[in-house]
Amino acid sequence: MNQQTALLSLFPAALHDNIIEFSRHIAQIDADYLVFMARKALRFYDLMVEAGFYRSDKIILSDHSLDAAGDLFRGKRIAIIDDTLILGTTLSRIKNSIQKTGAAAVTTHVLFADKTFWSKDIIVPDYLGATLEHDAMLNFCNASVLALQSRSIPYLTDFPFFKRFRIAQGSLSAILNLFDWRCFCISNSRETLTDTAYYTLLPSDELRERVSRFLFGDGFSSVIEIMKVRAFVRHRGRYSWVRLVPIFTLAPVDAAQIGMTLSGLLDRLLADAPSKDSLLESFSSPVGAYRLVQYLLAMFIGRIYGYEAIEMTPGLARLSYDDQEAKRHFSPRFSREYVAIDRAIEKLAVDFGASGSDCLALTYVQAEIPKQDFDVSARDMEIYSGKDPAASASPARQDAGASNVLVELLNAFVRLHYEYELPARKEALKLKGDIHNASALDAPHRDRLHFGLPWSVLAQTLFPSGRRLTARRRDLLSLALDHVVDWGIAVPILANRANVIFRAYRHGEDAPFADQEIALVHDAVSGFLEGAGASDLGNIELEKLMVILIRIGASREFLEVITGLSGNDGVVRIGYYLHGAIPFFRGSNTYIADNRESWLSRYLVKRKVLFQKAGRITLGTRPDAAMLKPNSSSQARLLGLILGMLTHKGDDGRPFLASNGLIVLATCPGPKDVVGALVAEAKILAGWLSQTFKPAVRSSLNSQSYAPLIGHGRRGVGMVAINSARLKFNAAKTGRFDQLVLDTYTFLSKQANGAVVSEIWKSFWSGVSKWDNADQLKVFSPWIGQLGTYFLDVAIDIFTIRAAAVYAQNKPKRNRDADLFVLKSQIEDLEKVFAGEGAAESQRSKSLIRLLAACTGERPIDSPHVAVEFSMEQLARHSATLSSAADGAAEAVNCFGSVEPTTAFQVVLWYNIVDSRGSKSDLSGVALEGYKARVEMFKQSVAGELRTITRKAAEAGVILQASTGNLQSDDDEKHIFFARAHARGWALSTLERLSRVAQIHDVRFRAILIPANFTGDPPFRTEGTQEIFGRPFWEHFTRLKAGIRSIEDRLRGEGRSLPRSCVWLCDAENGGRWQKPDRPRLDLVHDGEVTTEVDDRQIVIACKGYWLGAG
């Protein structure tokens, strides 16, 4: 398949000829300038050219160039090009603006127009490829975004692009693993399938603060809203092609002052060059000046990042900006100036890195964004800040964490779409050609694309109730914005309101794509109700219907699953709870959907897509949504219709497909899915044991009252988890999933129109079942067996405690025997399913025989108290084994299918600074500022040392990776991981260098050195990513830090912080022992243990604490 065919395959076949002809038409336009409507139209043209379609030899501009056009268009022939026309108001406005500049001729050229909303009275393009129905238009917009992602083309226009460069895939990690930057992979499933990946690199707080001081001086940190670098990667064979896009946005500014900011910046970059005045004159408009300032400062940030990337990456010699981007967005008249500016920015970045340059002291006058009548943003400020009475009903009123921030941001832009885009369409249809002359009262939504939500309003949306925008929340919001911008759901714009210029974000044409999943759920439920001949459905039916829709939709590619803030997070993903698979908003690497508020069904009710009453679900309003494929809606409805037929009650009052069958179809399509479900059940069981059952047992032992134990053991969540695990385990053991698909196929074939319906049903499941997948069977069958036997071990212990509790109650024999008979039946049912083979099974059989003998009265439990205590000891061991196995199984699920090589780390050195801000010291004034300066120099020196060590380690064949953890980690802390031979020696050498730097700058730090595999499962990374995986490591290490912190609290005595640097050498059973190094000098101050517990699994860690000695 050639590139052109591959690109066209992403669009509906009916549009292929139009796309080809539009490409040919653009190449034939006879004009002086081709002005593309910024972002989508321009990037769509780039996409076509890159795929080998026709290329124009004319000068290409974006409509951003209008901000600095001046007399550029005077007497010239201008062609305005857009890929889509919805109403015509924007295209008409741009045409009028260019005509006012004195252009000789202005023509308009459009690929597709919306048949439903386009008003010919507003504008008629000189060229129009075709008109499309509204749904088809939405689908084209979505396909365009997917096509851009398939080629790793940034969906951005306001920021500088580095030219693409090629790098060996083995060196990609070096670019992403820089000490002053946190890397987050935010690729989605579509990008993964097309061998592309998107990354966002966020600067450390320390680097961000340094940049702020360098540009604006002290006390101006709030001037910078966003500072980051995006990396767009496309893998080809052994190489990766990378494009870097630095992004820098500023706080709202007084329009009268932004010119001074630009002038001061150009004074430094162009000095006395005569062209500087011409540039200032061309960018006299406040929006144009603001855009150029942000562009130039983004270039500066890119150079800072680039120098470190070059230093740390073998084979990367130079990074060059694509000056064609600057010419497109600003003006082609200043080509020489752009080159001179680039060189000056290179030098400026070198000066910054050497800390040998004075502060630029740019003038920047921040301003408050005023409110106006008939203003989209003003209205939204009231809604999202909670001043509007209707705001109380918004699901965003709780502080948004990593689990829901992306969902809430999607909500914000979808809401803008419904509240402002749809009314604007009605206004345009009503006013037609008079739309531009109408008053704001008659057309309040006319300028809906000129205004959006400022950064401050987005922060209030996600973090309300007066909670300040901390560094971590700022980073979280920044990452979420990358997602919605990449998907075309949000569009960055510059707004001018009452002479205040600010960056804002409006809804994009693809905002309805955020609703594709819930619209398809509405379609599926509608079909289900028709097929079942019902007016409502139950909760389990709804949950399983949605899971099956997601599985089949993804398999047959009529539904796209949007991922979240890392490669593992998802907006809607399949999780597991007590009755199998559940669609939920997943915000961390977990399978457990135990927070019902995160369930998709709850969200659908809030959005009024569905209604819930008395435990039953009815249809609400279907949202206006873009779809991945033109037939997505009909496919979802047909799937629901057939499932409804299968669950329809027959003449005997029973459905052919009952609840357990639905659960198996939704939950058990393959070994990997069964393991994921069993892992979730194991975690639920572990939580119930530690939080409910074990405390209840201890209470019964103390009070000698055993009646509560019988209730806990019979009705507890943990017992439901065990029985739910049994259903999945049995499905795996008996091939129940494939048999169900076959049975339902046979049943459908006997119904009316059965030949057609049954074949459609069969085609739905084609490729979904993975029970014949040799790789999955090889990896996950052992895990299924292990988890099943460990579930049985825990169940035997719980039932033994329950049996002892029955004997302890001294009930009449008849009542006691009845209770014991129930226990016996239950444990036998579990044993039939979970029983295994081998030596461990022999020991398990002995425990089971004793339990069954107690239940039949053959061997009564004479000492219930002793039996309970013994079983509690057994339970502690068995539950820890189950939790450990669940951790290993979860990692197997996470890593399965990765074709990239992995690196397992042997050692980790963690450190952070003691009292980095001096808030716990008695310092003030000059002494405090001096201390803060020493801390900053310590950070810079350590970063330099780590760069040197990393290069030397690489030469010796050792991998060293510094990680700042996750979004919840403190900015002052770093985890340094070591892999391969001599990892321990390199870790000790790094600790020595760290200690030396701390002594030079008189800064205290805390450090922990421990074998990274102390949990039994070492942390690891996959090639090409910076993320360190390993849930057991991260959770237990977090608890280890907390345990050590509590010891340090005792060591510091009356002081508010540690008086000296403190180093902890930690050992665990799995990691071997440390020998105290000769250097640095360490004075023992504590020798003890810290116990970490996660999911009922305990690890005892030997910890020796040392004061760092002088010299």
N, C-alpha and C positions, 0 to 999 in steps of 0.2 A: 504494500500500500504506500503510494507516494505521499508527500506532505500535504498536498492540496486535497487529495481524497480523504486523508486522515482528519483534516480540519473539517471538511464538509460533513463527515460522518457524525459530527457532534451536533449538527443542526437537522431539523426535520427535512426529509427528502424533498418535500414540496417547495422548499426555499432555496435549494441549491442553485438553480438557474438564475434566480434573482441576485444571489450573492456574487456569482461569477460575473454577471452582466454589470453589476454595480462597480466591481473592481475595474472592469474594462472601461466603464464610463468615466470613472475618476481619472484614469490615466489619459483620457482623451479630452478632458476639460481644458479649454483654452482660456487661461486667466493668468494674471500676474501672481496672485496669492491664492492658495487654497486654505481657508480658515475652517478647521475642524472644531466642532463643539467639544469642549474639553472633556477629558477622561474617556468616556466610552467610545465615542466616535473616533477619536484619535487613536486609541489603543486598538480598536477594531481594524483600523487601517494598518497599523503596525503588524497586527496579527496576520492579515492577508498578505502583506509584503513578505513577511518572514516565511510564510508557507509557500511562497513562490508565485503568488498571483501578480497582477499588473502593478507596476510602480509608476507614479507620476514623476515627471522631471521638473515640476513647478516647485516653488517655495512653499513649504508646509508650515502652517502656523496653528496655534490653538486660539480659542476665543479669549484666553487670558491676555494675549498680546494687545487687546483693545485698551488695557489699562495704561499702556505706554506707547500707543500707536502714533500719537501726534499727527504729523502730516504724512505718515508712511503710506496711507491708502489714497492720498489725494491724487486724482487723475488715473488711478489704477483700476484694473478689472479684478473684482473679488468674487470668489466662489465660496459660499458657505456650505459645509457638508455635515450632515448628521445621519446617523444610522436609523434613528427612530423619531417619529413625530407623533406625540400623543394628542395635545391640544392645538399646538401651533403658536402659542403665545410667546415662548422663548425664542423660537426661530424668527418670528416676526420682529421681536424687540431687537435682536442682534442685527438683523437686516437694516432696520431703521437707524441703529447706532452707526453702522458703517457708512450708510448713505450720508449721514450728517458730517462725516469726516471729509467729504468731497470726492468720494470714489466715483470713477467714471461709469462703472456698471457693477451691480451686485446681483448675483444669481444664487439660487438655493437648490440643493441636491440632496434628496432623501432616499434611503433604501426602503423603509417600510413606514406606512402611516396607519394609525389606529382607526379602523372603520367605524367604531362606536363613538369615539370622542373627538376626533379631528373635525374642526370647523373650517370649511373652505372659505368662509367669509373672513377668517383671520389671516390666512395665508394659503396660497397654492404654490407648491414648489415647482421650479422650472423642470426638475427631473424627479420622478417618483417611481421607484421600482415596483411597488405593489402596495395595496391596502390589505390589512390583516384583521381578522376578528380579534377582539380584545384579549381573549385567552391565548390565542396564537401569538399575539404581540408579547405578552408576558413570558411565554415559553421561549421566544426568540431572545429576549433580554437575558433570561437565565442561561440559555445555551451559550450566549456570548461570554458570560462570566466564566463558565466552565471551560470554554475554548481558550480564554486567556490563561487560566490556571494550567491547562494542559501544556502550554508553552512557557510557563513560568514568566509571564509578562506582567509586571506590576500594574495594578489598577490605580495608578496615582499619576498626578500631573504637576503638582505644586512644588515638587522637591527635586533636587539634582540626582541624576543617575550616574553611577560609575559605569564605564563600559564593561560588558561581560568579559570575564577572564576564565581561563581553564585551569583546573587544579586536579591533581590526582585525588581520587576519592579518599585514599588513606590519609591525606593531609587536610581534609575538610574539617576535622575536629580541631585542628590548630587554629583555624580562623574563628571557630565558634567558642573556643576555650581561652578567652582572654581575661586577664586578671581584673580589669576594671569594668567588665561587662558581664551581665547575666543573660544567658541565652535561653530562649523559650521556642520550642518547635510548635507551630500552630497549624500544621498541615492537616488537611481533611482527607477523607477516604478517596475522593476523586484524584487529588494530587498524588497520593500514594500510588494509585493504579497507573498514573502516567509518569512515574519516576521523577516527580517534582517535589520540592519541599520548600516551605516558607518558614523563615525564622525571624524572631524579633530579639534584638539585643538591647537591653536596658543598661544604662550606666550605673555604677555604684553611686550612692548618695555623696560620697566624698568627691568623685570626679564631677558630678553634677554641680556641687558647690564650688569647686575650683573654676569650672567654666563660667559660672555666674559671676564670681569675683573678677575673673580675668576680663570679661566683657563689660560689666556694668559697675563693678566695685562692690564693697561690702554692703550688706543689707538689702540686696536686690534679688535674693534667691526666688522670690515669688514671681519675678518677671518671666521665668521660664515655665511654660506649661508642660510641654512634651519635648523630650530629648531622647533620641534612640536611633538605631540603625536597623533597617530591614534587609534581610538577605533572601533572595529569590534564587533557588537552586534547581538545576535540571541535570539529572544524571544521564550520562551516555557512556556505556561501556565502563572502562576503568577510570573515566574522568567525570568531573562535575563542572558544569558551567554555572558561574555565580555572578549575579548582579546585585550590587549593594546600593541601597537608597537611604541616605541619612535624612532624618526628619527632625525639624526644630520648629516649635511654635511658641509664640509669645502671648503674654497676657494682653487684655484689651488696652488700647493706647489712645490718647488724645490725638485726633486726626491732625491738629495743628502742630503737633510736636514730632510726628513720625518722620517728617522731612529732615529734622535735625539729627535724628538717629541715623538715617541713611547717609546724610552728609558726613557725619563723624566717622562712619564706617568706611566710606569711600575715601576720606582723607587719609586713612591708614593704608588702604589697599592700592589706591592709585596715586597717592601723594600729590604731586603738582602736575599730573598729566592733564593737558588741556581738554581731553574728552570727558573729564569728570563732570564739568559743568553741563555738558550735553546730556550726560546720563541723568543728572539731577533734574534737568528741564523735562526730559522725556517721562520721568517718573514723578512728575509733580502731583499727580492724583494721589490722595492718601492711601487708597487701596493698592495702587501700583507700587508705591514706596514700601508699604507694609509687606507686600508679597516678595519684593526683591530683598528686603532686609532678612526675612525668614529664609529665603533661598540661599543667600550668601552665608548666613550663620549655619545653615544645614551643611553647606560645603565645608565649613570649618570643622564641624563635628565629624563629618566623614573623613577628613584628613587625620584627625586625632585617632579615630578608630583604625584608619588605614595604616598609619605608621606602626602601630602595635601589631596589626595583623601581618604586615610584611616582616617585622622583626621575629615573629614567632612561627612563621610558616615557611618551611623549606620550598624553594623553587618559585616563591612569589616575589618578584623583583620590583614591580611598580603597579600602582593603581591610577587609572586615568579617568577623568570625568568625561562624559559624553556631552561635548559642547553644543551638539545639535539640539539637545533638550532646551538649553538656555535660549537658543535662537528661536525655537518654536514658541516659547511661552512669553518671551519678552520682546525681542526685536532682532531681526537679522542685521541691523545696521551697526551693532556694537560687537562684531565678531572678535576684533582685536582686543577690545576691552575685556571680554570674557576670558581670553587667554591670559591677559595680564593679571586679572583678578585671581584666576586660579593659581598662578605662580605666587602671588602675594599671600594668598591663603595658605599655600604650602609652607612658606616661610613663617607665617604666623603660627601655624600648628607646631612647627619645630621649636619656635620660641616658647610656646606654651609648655611643650614637653620638657624643655630644659629649665623651665621656671625662671628664665632670664630676661623676661620682657615685662615692661610695665603694664599695668591695667589699661585697657582701652578707654575705660570710663565713658562708654557711650551714653548719650542722653536718652532716657526712656521715662516718659510720664504716664504711669498707669492711670486708668480711668474706670469708673463704674459704668456699666452698661445701662443706659436709661431705658425706661419703659415708654411705649407709645401705644396709642389706640390702633386697632386693626393690625396688630403686629403679632405674627405667629409666636415669636420667641417670648414676647412679654406675657402672652397668655400662658405659654408653657411654664414660664417661671413661677406663675401663681399655682398652676396645677401640680408641678413636681416639687415645689417647696412646701406643699401642704397647706397653702393659704386658701386654696379652692376647696369648698366643702366636698366636692366629688372626689378629692384626692384620697380621702380615707378609705375608699373602696379599692384603691390601687394595690396590686400585689407587691409593689416595690416599696411599701412603707417600712419594711424591716431592713436593717442594715444588711446590705448584700455582701456576702462572702464569696469565696471561690466557687461555692456550690451553685450560685444562681446569678452571678453578676452578668454573665453573657445573656442569659435568658431575659433578665430585666432590661438590658440594653436593647435587645431585639424588640421587646415590648414597646420601648420608648419610640423607636422609629416606625414600627408598625402602627402605633397610635397616631404619630404624625401623619402617616399615609392616610389613615381613615378620617382624621379630623380636618385635614387641610387639602390633601390631594383630591379626594373625592368631591368635596364641595367646590373646589376650583374647576373641576370638569363641568359641574352643573352650571356654574357661573359662565363659563366659556360658551356652552351650548345655548344659554339664554341670551347673553349679550352679543355673541358673535363678533362682528367686525368692530363693535363699539367697546370691546373689552379694555383697550388701552386708554381710552378717553373717559371711562366710567370713574365715578368717585370711589374712594375707599369704602364708603358706606355700601355702595352697590356691588363692589367687587373686592371684598376684604381678603380673599385668598388668591387674588391675581398674581401677587408677587411671592407665592409660596416657596419658590425655588431660590429666593434671595435671602431667606432667613432660615435659621436652624437653631439648634440647641448649643449654647456656648459650653465650654469646658466646665464652668462653675455649675451650670444647671445639670449637666450630666452627673457631676459629682453629687449634687443634691438628690438626683433621682435614685442613685444607687446607695448612697450613704446618708440617709436623712437624719432627722431628729437632732440636728445641730452637731453631729459628730464630725470632727475635723478630717480633712483629707490627708491622712498620714502617707508616708512614703510608700508603704506597701499597698494601700488602697489606690494611690495614684498609679502605681505600676499595673495593678490589676485592671483599672479602667483603661489604661493605655493599651494593654494587650487585647482587651475586649473590643476596643475601637478598631484595632487592626483586623479583627475577624469581620466585623460588619462592613468595614470599608472594602476589604478584599472581595466580599460577596456582593458588593453593589447595593447592600441594604442601607448603607449610609454614605453620604457624599460630603467630603470636607469642602467648605466654602469660606470666603472672606466676606464679612458683612460690615456695612457702614450704617450705624444708627445714631442719628443726632450728633455726627462728628466724633463718634467713638468707633474705632476699627477693631474688629476682633475675629478670631477664628471660631467658626461654628460648624455644626454638622446637621445637614438636613436629610430627610428621607430620600432614598434613591429609587430609581425605576424598578429595582429588584427587591424593594422592601416586601412586596407580597410573597417573595420566595421564602421568607422567614415563616410564613404560615402554611407552607406546602404540606407539612406533616399533619397539622391539625385539620386542614381541609380534606386531606385524604382519609383521615379518621372519620370525619363526618360522612364522606362518601361510603366508606366501608360499613359504618353503623346503619346508614340508610338502607344499603343493600341487605344487611343482616336482618333487619326488622322485616323487610319485605319477604325474604326467604323463610323466616321463622313464622311469618303470619302473626306478628306481635306488634304491640305499640311501645314496648319498652324491653330492656334487657337487664340482667343482673351485673354486679360488679365483676365477678370472676369472668363472665362471658366477655365483658368489655375489655378487661385487661389482656386476656389471651387473644382476643380478636386484634387488638392493637399490636401485640408482639408478633403475631403471624403476619400482619400487614407489613411491619418493618422488615421482617426476615424475607418475605417473598418480594416485597417492593425493592429491597436492596439487591436481591439475587437477580431479579428480572429487570433491574435498572429503570424502574419507573418512580423511584423515590430515592432522594439523596439525603444521607444522614450527615448533618452539619456537625463538625467536631468543635470542641471547646478550646480552653486556654492552653492546652498542651496536646501533644499527639494522642494522649490517652483519654482526654476529657471529651465529653460529648454534650451537645445541647439536649438531644434525646437519645438515650442508649437503653439497652436491655439490661436490667438488673434482676436480682432475685430476692424473693421474700418467701413467706411461709407457704404460699400456694403456687410456687413456681415463678416463671419469668414475669417481670413487670417493666413497662416502659417508664423511665424516670429521667429527670434532669441530673445527670451525673457530673459532679464537679471535682472529684478526686478519684484516685485509682482504686475504686472499690466496686464490688459486685452487689453490695448489700443495699437494697432499696428500703431501708427501715424507717426513713423519714417520709411519712405519707404526704407531707406538703410538697415533696419533690416529685411526686407521681404525676405523670402526664395527664391522667384522668382528672386530678384536682385542678390543674391548669385549664383544661378544657371547660370545666364547669365555671371557673372564674371568667373565662372569655365568653361564656354563654354559647359556646359551640354545642355543649350538651347541658342538660338539666338533670338534677338529681333530686329525687324525692322518695322518702321511705325506702331507701336502699335500692331503688330502681332508676334506670337511666333512660331519658328520652332525648330526642333530637332538638337542638337549638338552631342557631343561625350559622350557615356556612360562610367562612371568610373568603374574601376575594384574594386568590392566591395564584402565584406562578408555579408551574409544574416542570419537572425535569423532562418529561416526554408528553407529547400531545394526548396520548391515550392513558395517562396516569390516572385520571379521575375515573374513567370507565373500568380500568383494571381493578382499582380499589373497590368500586361498587360491586363488580362481578365476584370478587373474592368474598366480600361480605355476604352477598346473596347465597353463594354455595354453602358457606359456613352456617348461615341461617337455616338452610334446608336440612343440614345435617343435625342441627340441634332442635329442629321442630319436633314436637312431641307427636308420636304416632297414635294409633288407635288404642294401644295399651297404656297410654299416658306417659311413656318413656321416650326420650330422644335416642336416636341412634348413636350420637356422639354426646356423652355425658361430660360432666365437669372434669373428671380425671383424664378423660381422653383429650379434652381441650388443653389441659395442663401439659400433658405429654407432647402433643403436637407443638405447643408454643415453646416448651422448655428443653426438649431432648432431641433436637435434630442431628446431633453428632456427639462424639466422645468429649470434645472440647467444651461444648455447652453443658453437658452433664457435670463435668468437673467444675465448671464455673458455678453451677447451681449448688453442688455439694459443698464447695468452698463457702458460699454464702450461708448455707444451713449450718456449717460448722462454726462460723463466726457468730451467728445468732445463738447457737447452743452454748458457745463459750461465754458470751455475754450474760446469758440467763443463769448459767452455773455460778459465775463469779458474783453477780449482782443480786440474785434472788435465791437460788436453791442452796448454795453453800452457806450463806448467812442464816437461812431458815434451819438448816441442819444443825449448825452450831448453837442456835437459839434453843432448839429442841433438846440437844444434849445437856445444855445448862439447866433448862427448866424441867427436863424429864417429861415434857408434853409432846407427844409424837403425832397427834392428829393433824396438825397443819401440813406435815410432810406428805401425807397421803394426797391432799388436795394439790399441793405444788407438783408432785410427781405425776398426777393424773391430768391436770389442766394447764400446766405451765407452758409458756412459749417454747421452752426447750424441748418438751415432749412433742409439740407440734412440729418443730424443726426436725426431730428424729424421724417422725412418720412421713414428713414431706420428703426427706432424704431417701427414705425407703422407696417411695414411689418412683423417684428418678433412678435410683440404683437398680430397681427391678426392671425399669424400662430399658436400661442399658444391658442388663443381664439376659433379658428375653427377646431383645430385638423388637420391642413393642412399638417404637416409632414407625419403622418401615411397615410393620404389620398393620398399623392404624391407617397409614396412607393407602395401602392395598385394600383394606376392608371398606374404607369410605369410598374408594373408587368403584368397588363392586356394588356397593349400595346405590351410589348415584347412577350407575349404568342401568339400573332397573327402574328408575323413575321416569317421568315424562321428559322427553328430550334427553334421555339419559346418555345416549351415545355421544352427543356433543358436550354436555355438561361434564361428564366423567373425564373426557379427554382434556378439557380445559383445566379441571382440577388436577389431573396428572401433570400437566405442563407447568402449573404453578409450582409444584414441589420438585420439579426436575432441577437438580443441582443444589437443592437445599439440604437434603440428607447427606451426611458425611460418614455414615456407618460403613461405607465401603472405602473410605479414605485411609490408605495404608499408613500414611504419616501420622494422622490423628490417632489411629488405633495403636500404633507403636508408642507414641508419647503418652497418651492419656489412659489407655486401658490399665496400666499398672497403678496409676493414681486412683482410678475408680475403685479398683480392688482394695488398695490400702485404706482409702477413706471409708469404704463400706465396713471393713473389719474394725476400724477404730471407732466408728459410730456404734457398732455392736458392743465393743468393750465398755464404752461410756454408758450405754443403755443397760447393760448387765449390772454395773455399779449402782445406777439410779434405782433399778428395780429391786436390787438387794436391799437398799436402804428403805425402799417403800415396804418390802416384805417384813423387814425388821420392825418398821413402824406399826404394821398391822398386828404383829405378835405383841408389841409393847402395849397395845390398847386394852388387852385382856377382855376382848369382846366374847360374847357367847360363841361356842365352837361353830355353830351353824353360820353365824354372821361372818366370823373370821374366815371360815372355809370359802364362803361366797366371794369375799374380797380377794382371797388368794387365788381362787379360780380365775377371776378376771385378770389378775397379774400374770398368771401362767399362760393364758390365751394370748395376751399381748406380747409377751416376750417370745413365745413360740412363733408368732407371726413375723416378728423381727428376725428371729434366728433363721427362718426358712429363706429369707431374702438375703441377709447379710453374711451368712456363714461362708467361710473360706476354707483353705487347706494349709497344711504345714505345721511346723513345730509350735508356732504361736497359737495356731488353732487348737492344738492339743491342750495347752494351758487354758485357753478360753473355754474349752469344753468342760474342764473341771469346774470352773467358776459357774458355768451355766448349769451343770449337773447339780451342784450344791443349791443353786437358786431354785431350780425346778423341784428338787427334793423338799425344800422348805415350803414351796407353794402347795405341794400335795400332802404335806404333813408327815412325809416319810422321815425327814430330818428337821424337826422343829427348831426354830431359833430360840434357844433358852436364854441367851444373854443379848437382848436387842442392842443395848448400849455398846457392847464390845463389837457386835456385828456392824453397827453404824460407823464406829470409829475406824474399823478395818476397811470398810468399803470407801470411806472418805479418803483414806490414804491411796487406795487403788484408783479412785476417781481423779485425784490430783495428778497422778502419773499418767493415766489414760487420757485425760482431757488435754494435758500438755502435749502428749504425743499427737493427738488429733489436731491441735492448733498448729503445731510445727509442720505436720503434713499438709495442712491447709495452706500455710504460707508457701511451702514449696510448690504445691499445685497451682497456687495463684500466680507465681512467677512463671511457671510453665505455660499457663494460659497467656500471660502478657507477652512472653517471648515467642510464642509459636508463630511460625510463618515468617519470621524475620530472616531475610537472606543475608543480612549484614553480619560480619564477624563480631563477636562480643569480646570485651576485655573484662575479666574479673579482677577486682582489686584485693591486695593482700593486707594493706596497712592504711590507716587513716590518721592524719594529724589534724586535729581541730584546734582553733584558737580564736579568741576575741580579746578586745581591749578592755581593761578594767577602767570603768568610769571615763569613757572616751570624751564626754562633753564637760567633764569637770564639775558636774552637778552635785556630786557627793563629797567634794573636797571643801576645804575652808578657803579656797582661793577666790579672789575677786579682782576686778580691775585689770591692771597690767599683768599681774601674776597669772590670772585666769586666761587672758589672751595668749600669754606666752606658753601656757600648758597646752592650749588648743593648737597652737602652731607646732609644738613638738609632736603632738598626736598626728597631725597632718603629715609632717615630715616622716614620721614612723611608717605611716601607711604607704607613702610614695616609695620609701626606701625598701620596704618589704616587697612591694610589687616589683621593683627592679631586681631584687635578689631572687624572687621566685621565677622571673623570666630567665635569669641566668642559669638557675638550677635546672629549670625545665629543659633548656637547650642542651646542657651538659648531660642530663639524664637521658635525653633522647639519643645522644651520641653513644651512650653506654648501653642502649637497648632497654632502658627503663622508661615506663610511662608514668608521668606525673600530671595529675589534673587537679586544678584548684576549682572548687565549687562553692558558691555562696548558698547552697541548699535550695530552698524553694521560696515562694513569695512570702511565707510566714517567717523566714529566717531574718535575724538581725543583720543590718548592713555591715556591722563591724566584725562579724564572724566569718570564718572561712573554713571549709573542709578540704584538706589536701590529700588526695588519694594516690597511692603508689601501687604499681603493678609490675610483675615480672621479677627477674632475678635481682637479689640484693635490695629488695624494696625496703626492708627494715633499716639497712644501713643508710639508704638515702633519706628515709624519714628522720633518723637521728641527726643526720647532717643538716637537714632543713631546720630541725628544732634548734640546733646550735646557731645557725645563721640568724634565725628569728630572735634568739636570745641576745645575740651580739648587737643587733639593730636596736632592740628594746633598751639595752644598757646605754648605747650611744645617745639615744634621744630621751633617756630618763622617762620611759613609758612602761607601765605595768600591763601584763597580759596574763591570760589564763590559757592553758593548753592541755589537751587530752591526746595521748598516743595509745592506740589500741589496735590489735589485729582486726581487720575489717570483717573477717568471717566469724566474729565472736558469737553470732547467732546460729552458726552452722551453714548459713546461706550468704555468701559474699555479695556485696553490692557490685554492680557491673554497669557498663555502658555498651551501646551498639555503635558501630563505626558511623561517623558522620553526625553524631549528636553529642551534646554536652550533658544531657540529662543523666544523672546517676540513678539507676533503678535498684530496687531491693527493698520492698516494704518492711520485712523483718528488721533489716539494718536500721532504717530511718526511724521506725517507731521505738525500737529498744534503745537506740542511741539518744533519742530525745529524752527518754526517761533516765538514761545514765547521766546526761548533763544535769537534769533536775536533781538527781540524787547527789551528785558531786557539789552542786550549788548549795544544797542544804548543809553539807559538811563544811564548805567554805564559810557559810554564815556563822558557824561556830568558831572557825579559825580566826575570823577577822576581829573577834572580841567586841569592844565598844565602838570600833570604827564603823563607818558607813560603807567602806569598800576594803578590799584586800590591801594590806600594807606593802606587799611585795608580789612580784610575779610568781605564779603558782603553776607547776607542771605536774600532771597526773600520768603515771605509767600504769596502764590497766591490762589485766590478763583475764582470759576466760578459758574454760575447758577446751574450747575448739581452737584456740589461737596460739598456744605456746606461751613461754615466759619471756619477759624483758629482763635484760641485764642493765643495771644503772650505768649510763655512759660516763666516761671520764670528763667529757665536756658536753654541755656547760656544767658548771659546778652546781650540784643539787643537794640540798639539805633536807633530809626526811622530816616531815611534820605530821604525817598521818599514814597509818597502815591498817586497812580494813576492807570491807566489802560493800558493794552496792547491789541490790537486787532489783532487776527490772521485770515488770510483768505486763504482758500484752496478750489479750484474748486467752486468759487463764494459763498462759505459759510463762514460767519464771526462768530467768537466767541470773546466776550469781557471778558477779564480776569482782575479782580482786583488784583493789585500787590503792596505789601508793602515791601520796601527795608529797611534793617537794617544793620548798621555797627555792627560787632561783638565786644562787649565790652571786656575789660580786666577783668580777674578773673572769 
